[in-house]
Amino acid sequence: MRQATKKYGNDSSIVYAGWVDQPKLLTLMQRSDLGVIPYRNTFDFQNSLSNKTIEYLAGGLALTTGLDGKVRRLIRSYDCGYLYPDQSSSAYRKLLLDILVDRQTLERRKKAARTLYRERFRAESVYGDFKDYLFEVAAAHRKA
């Protein structure tokens, strides 16, 4: 991060927070619009949804990533973020400039992120569905 600050200057709108506790994370997300998912395009990251991804959705942040795979499909399916070519800093810079111009789309995608989290990832939804699934498995096992 220090290298980025040296190269691009110290922009007060960019916070390099590092590791933070839950209260500070919530404060930072309330002040933010985008959740950056900067992982390398490797098999493991392509085939999973990181805690960071779910945390950003919970915070109502539009996602940004260059990843292929599950995160890309999630963003496309629910229109809850922005995609750019992996490892292309110039494409990411252009994306950020486009977002600044079109705040309406950003707000729509942030709302979609909140809705997606509430419907698919919130504990009350997930645990209820998981409980139902376990009962179905148990019932099928009893019949066998």
Secondary structure as GFF3:
##gff-version 3
##sequence-region A 1 144
A	DSSP	alpha_helix	2	8	.	.	.	ID=ss1
A	DSSP	alpha_helix	22	30	.	.	.	ID=ss2
A	DSSP	beta_strand	34	37	.	.	.	ID=ss3
A	DSSP	alpha_helix	43	46	.	.	.	ID=ss4
A	DSSP	alpha_helix	51	58	.	.	.	ID=ss5
A	DSSP	beta_strand	62	65	.	.	.	ID=ss6
A	DSSP	alpha_helix	70	78	.	.	.	ID=ss7
A	DSSP	beta_strand	81	83	.	.	.	ID=ss8
A	DSSP	alpha_helix	89	101	.	.	.	ID=ss9
A	DSSP	alpha_helix	103	116	.	.	.	ID=ss10
A	DSSP	pi_helix	117	121	.	.	.	ID=ss11
A	DSSP	alpha_helix	123	143	.	.	.	ID=ss12
###
